[in-house]
């Protein structure tokens, strides 16, 4: 594994252990050239997935991009990191288990919204505002009216 700090390709694994949900292996590494320590994660990937964007462009499914977008929605929200990690792993497993090599961004977005709705209502609305491309305050009002009526 290449050191992210100095680029040295001779790094050593100092410790390996499973994550709490056993979905990945966490490895603590040490660079013999610069002395830096860093962590890597090894995850199972069942198949190569391609996401078809709304523009028609095809891009490889990227767990890190999914995680970043979820983290943006959850910024400054009181949600435990472990709960978020479990939700993201569940989303990835669900997307992979659909059995398709290609999946639309709409399907991924809906699955993410379901996960966020169960974790934090504010993050759910934040994500929806970007995903559904809200343009004015009225869009928020309509969306919150719909989810409020669904919860009654």
N, C-alpha and C positions, 0 to 999 in steps of 0.2 A: 504494500500500500504506500502510495506517495505521500510524503509529508506536506500538509497544506501550508506550512510556514516557509520552508526552505526548498521544497521540491525534491529532497533526497528520497530515493526509492527504497532505501534500506531502513524500514521501520520494524519495530518489534512489538508483538502482542504481549502485554503485561498481565492482562486479566480478561477473561471471557465469562459472560453469564447471560442467561435468558432474561428477557424483559418480563415484567409482571404477568402479562397475558400470554406469554410463550409464543408471541408472534414474530419475534426477532431475537438475534443474538447481539448483545452489546459487547464491543471489544474496546478496552483501553489500550492505547498504543503509545509508544515512545520512539522518538526520532534520535538515533545515535549521533547524527551530525550536529543538530542544533539544540538537542535536549528538550524539545517541546513535547508536550503530552496532548493527546487528542482522542476523541471517541468516534468509533464507526459503528454502524448498525448493519447487520446482514439479515435480509428478509427473504422469504419465499416469494417467488413470482411464478404464478401458475401458467401464465401465457403472456405473449406480447399483445398489448391492447393498443388500439388506435382510436383516438377521439376525433369525431367529425364535427368541426366547428360550425356555427351558424352560417359562416361565409362559404362553407363547403371545403375549406382547407382541412387536411388531415395531419394530425400531430400525434406523436406517441403519448400514451397516458403517463402522467408524471405525478407520482405520489407526493413529492415535495411541493409541487405547485398547488395541489389540493390542500396540503397542510398549511401552506402560506395563506391561502384564501380563507380558510377556516380561522386561522389565527387573527387575521385582520378583522373578521366579523366578531371575534371574541375579545378583541383588545379592551383591556380594563374591565373585564367582566369577571365575577367571582366563580370561575369554573376550574376545578382541579385538572392539572395537566394529565394525570392518568386517565381521567374520564374522556378527555379530548382524544388522547392516543387510542383508547379503545374504540371510540366512535370512528376515527379515521381508518383504523384497521378493519372495522366492520364495513365501512363504505367500500374499501378496496376489495374485500372478500366478496361483497355483494356484486360489485361491478364485474369481477372476474368470474363469478359463478353464473352470470347471465349466459355464458356459453358462446358469446359472440366475439369475434376478433376485432370488430369495429363497433363503436358505441357513439351515439350522438352526445354532444355537450348538454343538450336538454335533459337527457336521462340522468347524466351525472349530476347536473344541477338539482334536479328533483330529489335524488337520493341524498344529497348533501343537505337540502332544506329539511327533509324528514329528520335527519340526524340532529341538526341544529334546533329544530322545534322541540325535540325531546330534552335537549340540554339547557337551552337558554332562549327565552322568547325575544329578548333584545337582539341577540346575535342572529336569530332567525330573520327578524325584520331587516337588519343591516344587510345580511347576505341577499335577501330577496330584493332589496332596493337596487342592488347592482345587477343581480341575475335577471330580474324582470325589467331592468332599465327604467326605473322611476325617473320622471323628468320634472315633476312639480309636487307640491305638498298634497294636492288632491289625490295623487297616486298612492301616497302613504295612507291617507284617510280611507280610501276604498279598500286597500289591502288589509289594514287593521280592522276595518268593519267586517270584512269576510272572515278573518281568523277569529274575531270576537264572537261572531254568530255561530261559528263551528264549535266553539268551546262552551256554549250555553246549553 
